[in-house]
């Protein structure tokens, strides 16, 4: 914060005023040490709520610019269930920084102040994967966790829909959704098992054969009209199963490393898969034959943990990310790296592509607790990053443009404005 802004905040310090906690502009812009001095003992319930919101992520926002504090306070207000307060905080003016091009729809909260209960998170372990689908007339968010459960929430409200899915054979590393015979299915990848579940009944419809170890990633595709799942375990085999029959119908071959992430796309009317391997290479397969396409791409320094595919400028591309903190863009037709998206500090563990505001975007999340929005053709970051109080391990975007983020043991849904990212940072 500049000296001028700091002095202005001090001059308008509401210390001693009857409703200091209502001055949101001061709370966002003032020196955190001055604010913390007012949070100790106010008897008003609104003041105690604001104090709880302010303290929730104070270890993160204490030493950051005011616009980052604005983001975190808006998120934490939603974690305490006050969406109106969240919206008002997001609209607070910060010198030389525009209002955020998003609003928090809802967020869970894993930790609470003694006098106020955060929205229950459901999960008691880290969220490793998120997916969305349409079920029983509404959009839902499906999350999986190291706590060995899968949970479902209403996308609009964040409220739980039914109970958790249990008996999942350990930590659930990945989750995907697919429609099978007109019914929404959830596919889970965990320690020792890949299973399909009927989302409406929460009952398993089949366990995929051949798994004998941990399954770290999961992909889905439609092959010859049949919804299929793809996954790998400790023996390095990548198997393909028919979700309706739970039978293996194929396998991907040629590689000599463990599969860490996989995505699918259609190239020249044929289904393909792109996989990131534990040694950092990027592989391509024709899903009809199971054979590799071209030579493996040299990839990352260390494990590659995330991959997404998209058509950029009429050509098939893959975007990969990993342990080396890089996000790389590959032209799959040319078989070479064509760009890098630079902005994260630390491991990048989630990447996806989505159409937001009518434009193709790449969204990335990492161990630095940030989510970044990118224009892949230009290779530039769009706007400011979103900041979260814990590492981001899971992302998805709905067709309507809502962003769902798994951070730590919590999940948040944010609505991006239609023109989000149309201007530079």
C-alpha atoms as one frame of an Amber mdcrd trajectory, in Angstrom:
protein
   0.000   0.000   0.000   1.324   3.460  -0.841   2.060   5.972   1.941  -0.796
   8.188   0.693  -3.310   5.373   0.954  -1.941   4.289   4.330  -2.244   7.847
   5.671  -5.750   8.170   4.267  -6.735   4.942   5.978  -5.289   6.156   9.253
  -7.037   9.527   8.948 -10.393   7.808   8.496  -9.681   5.154  11.129 -13.106
   4.412  12.608 -11.594   3.332  15.925 -14.112   4.164  18.613 -16.962   4.635
  16.142 -20.217   2.852  16.843 -20.063   0.658  13.749 -16.426   0.439  12.693
 -17.004  -2.959  11.083 -19.374  -1.472   8.480 -16.571   0.574   6.884 -15.562
  -2.111   4.412 -13.296   0.183   2.429 -11.266   0.860   5.546 -11.154  -2.821
   6.486  -9.811  -3.744   3.051  -7.302  -0.895   2.708  -6.093  -0.237   6.255
  -2.964  -1.622   7.871  -3.988  -5.078   9.179  -2.323  -4.432  12.527  -4.629
  -1.441  13.098  -7.667  -3.524  12.132  -6.682  -6.445  14.338  -6.491  -4.064
  17.271 -10.239  -3.417  16.964 -11.348  -7.015  16.674 -10.895  -8.161  20.237
 -14.024  -7.559  22.270 -16.960  -5.949  20.492 -20.263  -7.392  21.784 -22.241
  -6.759  18.615 -22.860  -9.968  16.664 -22.203  -8.256  13.326 -18.885  -7.026
  14.640 -17.972 -10.536  15.818 -18.860 -11.963  12.405 -16.696  -9.390  10.639
 -13.884 -10.152  13.055 -14.206 -13.876  12.288 -14.154 -13.169   8.543 -11.111
 -10.918   8.872  -9.188 -13.428  10.974 -10.027 -16.486   8.841  -7.122 -15.953
   6.412  -5.230 -13.163   8.145  -1.989 -15.130   7.998  -2.271 -14.946   4.204
  -3.624 -11.409   3.687  -1.650  -9.643   6.436   1.318  -8.818   4.187  -0.219
  -8.547   0.711  -1.638  -5.693  -1.410  -5.138  -4.497  -0.602  -6.647  -6.061
  -3.738  -5.516  -9.504  -2.579  -7.002  -8.839   0.854 -10.253  -7.846  -0.850
 -10.368 -11.191  -2.648  -9.679 -13.229   0.467 -12.146 -11.317   2.647 -14.859
 -11.766   0.009 -14.132 -15.490  -0.116 -14.090 -15.828   3.670 -17.392 -13.961
   4.036 -18.902 -16.607   1.742 -17.218 -19.341   3.775 -19.148 -17.981   6.762
 -22.369 -18.045   4.739 -22.868 -14.294   4.177 -23.015 -13.948   0.399 -24.284
 -10.371   0.640 -21.264  -9.320   2.684 -19.036 -11.173   0.226 -20.460  -9.192
  -2.699 -20.077  -5.874  -0.864 -16.448  -6.605  -0.021 -15.677  -7.576  -3.638
 -17.059  -4.190  -4.743 -14.862  -2.153  -2.377 -12.628   0.335  -4.183  -8.866
  -0.107  -4.062  -6.512   2.537  -5.412  -5.573   1.906  -9.071  -7.225  -1.548
  -9.053 -10.654  -2.153 -10.553 -13.396  -4.199  -8.903 -13.042  -7.941  -9.314
 -14.628  -9.441 -12.475 -16.216 -12.245 -10.460 -18.441 -12.918  -7.479 -18.373
 -15.768  -5.007 -21.478 -17.924  -5.366 -20.657 -19.965  -2.262 -17.797 -21.593
  -0.433 -17.361 -24.273   2.171 -15.254 -23.675   5.264 -13.130 -26.224   7.042
 -12.286 -24.069  10.083 -14.477 -21.807  12.185 -14.189 -19.089  14.799 -15.543
 -20.132  18.232 -18.715 -18.004  17.977 -19.584 -18.634  14.309 -19.846 -21.773
  12.232 -18.500 -21.742   8.696 -20.456 -23.508   5.983 -19.697 -27.180   6.593
 -17.134 -28.490   4.157 -18.230 -32.116   4.328 -14.710 -33.268   3.561 -12.234
 -33.713   6.384  -9.312 -34.181   4.008  -7.881 -32.345   1.032 -10.042 -32.036
  -2.086  -8.221 -33.727  -4.963 -10.758 -33.479  -7.815 -13.956 -31.690  -8.830
 -16.424 -32.306 -11.648 -19.887 -31.062 -12.554 -22.911 -32.657 -14.159 -26.676
 -32.286 -14.477 -28.768 -34.480 -12.194 -32.417 -34.462 -11.116 -33.106 -31.116
 -12.767 -30.115 -29.203 -11.410 -26.414 -28.686 -11.895 -24.330 -30.358  -9.201
 -20.687 -30.301  -8.136 -19.017 -33.640  -7.414 -15.874 -33.597  -5.246 -13.459
 -36.307  -4.172 -11.012 -36.248  -1.297  -8.228 -37.970   0.537 -10.843 -38.574
   3.279 -12.096 -41.505   1.160 -15.448 -39.958   0.231 -17.167 -38.387  -2.770
 -19.692 -35.628  -2.065 -22.293 -33.843  -4.177 -23.460 -30.207  -3.862 -25.983
 -28.034  -5.626 -23.992 -25.736  -7.927 -26.231 -22.730  -7.316 -26.498 -22.898
  -3.516 -23.582 -25.048  -2.405 -25.883 -27.165  -0.258 -25.237 -30.922  -0.024
 -27.364 -33.142  -2.262 -27.787 -36.449  -0.491 -25.162 -38.186   1.564 -21.582
 -39.031   0.653 -20.449 -41.976  -1.419 -18.407 -44.255   0.807 -16.592 -47.599
   0.519 -14.259 -46.218  -2.126 -11.117 -48.215  -1.301  -8.998 -45.423   0.149
  -8.155 -41.935  -1.010 -10.101 -40.827  -4.086  -7.512 -39.327  -6.424  -9.790
 -38.498  -9.362 -13.466 -38.202 -10.245 -15.258 -37.792 -13.561 -18.862 -37.585
 -14.729 -20.444 -39.176 -17.788 -23.930 -39.938 -19.108 -24.574 -43.663 -19.578
 -27.853 -44.798 -21.127 -29.372 -41.424 -20.312 -28.395 -41.503 -16.620 -25.689
 -39.390 -14.952 -22.790 -41.511 -13.724 -19.863 -40.691 -11.457 -16.570 -42.507
 -12.069 -14.097 -42.695  -9.183 -10.398 -43.563  -9.189  -8.943 -44.499  -5.831
  -6.461 -46.812  -4.151  -7.038 -50.233  -5.724 -10.283 -49.491  -7.582 -11.990
 -47.694 -10.455 -15.769 -47.725 -10.036 -18.825 -46.348 -11.806 -21.780 -45.067
  -9.756 -25.342 -44.156 -10.645 -25.549 -40.596  -9.333 -29.298 -40.738  -8.722
 -29.155 -43.843  -6.529 -25.577 -43.420  -5.207 -25.100 -47.120  -5.867 -22.097
 -48.592  -7.683 -22.911 -50.020 -11.102 -19.636 -51.818 -11.613 -15.953 -52.077
 -10.715 -13.528 -51.939 -13.601 -11.315 -55.071 -13.830  -7.530 -55.198 -13.845
  -6.663 -52.612 -11.157  -4.063 -53.698  -8.604  -2.684 -50.430  -7.193  -3.183
 -46.692  -6.742  -5.009 -44.899  -9.569  -3.957 -41.248  -9.815  -5.956 -40.015
 -12.793  -9.039 -40.693 -14.850 -10.311 -39.859 -18.316 -13.533 -40.450 -20.213
 -14.353 -40.675 -23.917 -17.019 -41.969 -26.263 -15.663 -44.839 -28.380 -17.873
 -46.269 -31.120 -20.883 -44.783 -29.388 -20.044 -46.235 -25.964 -19.138 -44.062
 -22.938 -15.764 -45.300 -21.703 -13.300 -44.620 -18.884  -9.489 -44.651 -19.064
  -7.099 -45.101 -16.137  -3.789 -46.577 -15.065  -2.318 -47.989 -11.874   1.058
 -49.090 -10.502   1.731 -51.595 -13.292   1.796 -48.753 -15.881  -0.967 -50.315
 -18.010  -3.546 -47.820 -19.303  -6.859 -49.630 -19.616 -10.073 -48.637 -21.384
 -13.427 -49.832 -20.026 -17.009 -49.697 -21.255 -18.887 -47.932 -18.438 -22.191
 -49.644 -19.141 -20.832 -53.186 -18.978 -17.758 -52.566 -16.752 -15.719 -54.623
 -19.234 -12.256 -53.774 -20.525 -12.481 -52.945 -24.221  -8.990 -51.717 -24.961
  -5.606 -50.524 -23.710  -3.072 -47.834 -24.569   0.399 -49.102 -25.387   3.984
 -48.089 -26.069   4.842 -46.043 -22.988   7.321 -47.007 -20.275   6.346 -44.712
 -17.403   3.488 -44.114 -14.967   0.466 -42.122 -16.142  -0.170 -39.037 -13.946
  -2.870 -37.169 -15.921  -4.962 -37.799 -19.037  -7.417 -35.926 -21.247  -9.208
 -36.821 -24.467 -10.202 -35.003 -27.646 -11.207 -35.669 -31.246  -8.685 -35.102
 -34.063  -9.764 -35.670 -37.679 -12.938 -37.389 -36.480 -10.962 -39.916 -34.406
 -10.843 -39.993 -30.581  -7.392 -39.394 -29.114  -5.872 -39.250 -25.623  -3.029
 -37.116 -24.297  -1.233 -38.283 -21.168   1.334 -36.779 -18.790   3.845 -39.233
 -17.364   5.779 -39.459 -14.104   9.035 -38.806 -15.952   7.685 -35.587 -17.455
   7.051 -36.728 -21.023   3.784 -36.157 -22.884   2.286 -39.040 -24.882  -0.432
 -39.142 -27.545  -2.569 -42.146 -28.469  -5.208 -42.998 -31.054  -8.012 -44.389
 -28.884  -9.431 -46.516 -31.695  -6.231 -48.531 -32.030  -4.586 -47.892 -28.660
  -1.341 -47.105 -30.479   0.875 -44.071 -29.765   0.824 -41.202 -32.232   4.277
 -39.835 -33.032   7.192 -39.679 -30.642   6.674 -38.740 -26.984   7.054 -35.011
 -26.379  10.041 -34.112 -24.161   7.818 -32.516 -21.546   8.610 -31.327 -18.051
  11.469 -31.514 -15.565   9.949 -33.972 -13.095   6.407 -35.266 -12.831   3.768
 -33.744 -15.109   0.580 -33.580 -13.045  -2.123 -32.008 -15.201  -3.229 -31.878
 -18.836  -6.055 -30.283 -20.790  -6.791 -30.266 -24.515  -8.391 -27.738 -26.843
  -8.645 -26.631 -30.447  -6.644 -23.411 -30.812  -6.751 -21.705 -34.196  -8.331
 -24.852 -35.776  -5.434 -27.034 -34.542  -5.397 -29.573 -31.703  -3.367 -28.426
 -28.711  -2.535 -29.746 -25.257  -1.694 -27.684 -22.180   0.351 -29.474 -19.526
   1.596 -28.493 -16.083   3.662 -30.052 -13.370   6.206 -30.146 -10.607   8.613
 -27.796 -12.390   6.129 -24.873 -12.024   5.740 -24.500 -15.789   2.616 -24.553
 -17.942   3.453 -25.627 -21.488   1.414 -25.384 -24.683   1.855 -28.093 -27.332
   0.721 -28.157 -30.946  -0.322 -31.794 -31.299  -0.283 -31.698 -35.085   3.261
 -30.347 -35.278   4.336 -32.391 -32.245   6.216 -29.621 -30.501   6.021 -27.042
 -27.731   4.721 -23.695 -28.995   4.494 -21.627 -25.832   4.617 -21.336 -22.053
   2.250 -19.670 -19.602   4.397 -18.085 -16.906   2.966 -16.789 -13.647   2.758
 -19.432 -10.926   5.316 -19.891  -8.180   5.583 -23.571  -7.310   3.904 -26.716
  -8.569   0.975 -26.301 -10.965  -1.402 -29.135 -10.151  -4.588 -28.260 -12.076
  -5.243 -27.061 -15.624  -8.354 -26.889 -17.798  -9.620 -25.243 -20.950 -13.026
 -23.598 -21.206 -15.020 -21.098 -23.223 -15.570 -18.054 -20.997 -17.319 -14.992
 -22.368 -17.299 -16.611 -25.808 -13.495 -16.956 -25.849 -11.251 -19.971 -25.302
  -9.381 -19.684 -22.013  -6.916 -21.770 -20.041  -7.363 -21.869 -16.271  -4.549
 -23.057 -13.989  -4.232 -23.599 -10.252  -1.223 -24.349  -8.108   0.447 -24.905
  -4.794   0.953 -21.133  -4.468  -2.787 -20.838  -3.760  -3.574 -18.950  -6.964
  -5.791 -19.511  -9.997  -4.771 -17.805 -13.240  -6.746 -17.153 -16.428  -4.890
 -17.241 -19.755  -5.403 -16.451 -23.418  -3.704 -19.478 -24.997  -3.231 -18.086
 -28.501  -1.362 -15.036 -27.202   0.240 -16.833 -24.256  -0.674 -14.040 -21.842
  -2.294 -13.928 -18.450  -5.656 -12.173 -18.376  -6.388  -9.906 -15.456  -5.243
 -10.570 -11.911  -4.907 -13.998 -10.388  -7.470 -15.280  -7.897  -5.931 -15.912
  -4.492  -6.979 -18.666  -2.089  -5.826 -19.390   1.474  -4.603 -22.910   0.616
  -3.047 -24.763  -2.333  -5.359 -25.308  -5.304  -5.452 -28.931  -6.455  -8.707
 -29.124  -8.432 -10.592 -26.979 -10.961 -13.562 -27.195 -13.275 -15.682 -24.738
 -15.248 -19.372 -25.197 -16.015 -20.789 -24.535 -19.508 -22.263 -21.307 -18.095
 -18.835 -20.083 -17.025 -18.909 -20.730 -13.269 -15.513 -21.661 -11.874 -15.354
 -24.362  -9.175 -12.135 -24.510  -7.149 -10.906 -27.120  -4.696  -8.466 -25.500
  -2.240  -7.195 -27.350   0.805 -10.204 -29.215   2.179 -12.723 -26.709   0.814
 -14.640 -25.992  -2.382 -15.776 -22.625  -3.765 -17.894 -21.680  -6.772 -17.332
 -18.321  -8.463 -19.255 -16.664 -11.265 -17.119 -14.881 -13.829 -18.581 -11.869
 -15.616 -19.229 -12.393 -19.310 -16.403 -10.010 -20.165 -13.981 -11.383 -17.584
 -10.469 -11.175 -18.829 -11.242  -9.012 -21.851  -8.642  -6.496 -20.710  -5.058
  -6.889 -19.641  -3.773  -6.907 -16.080
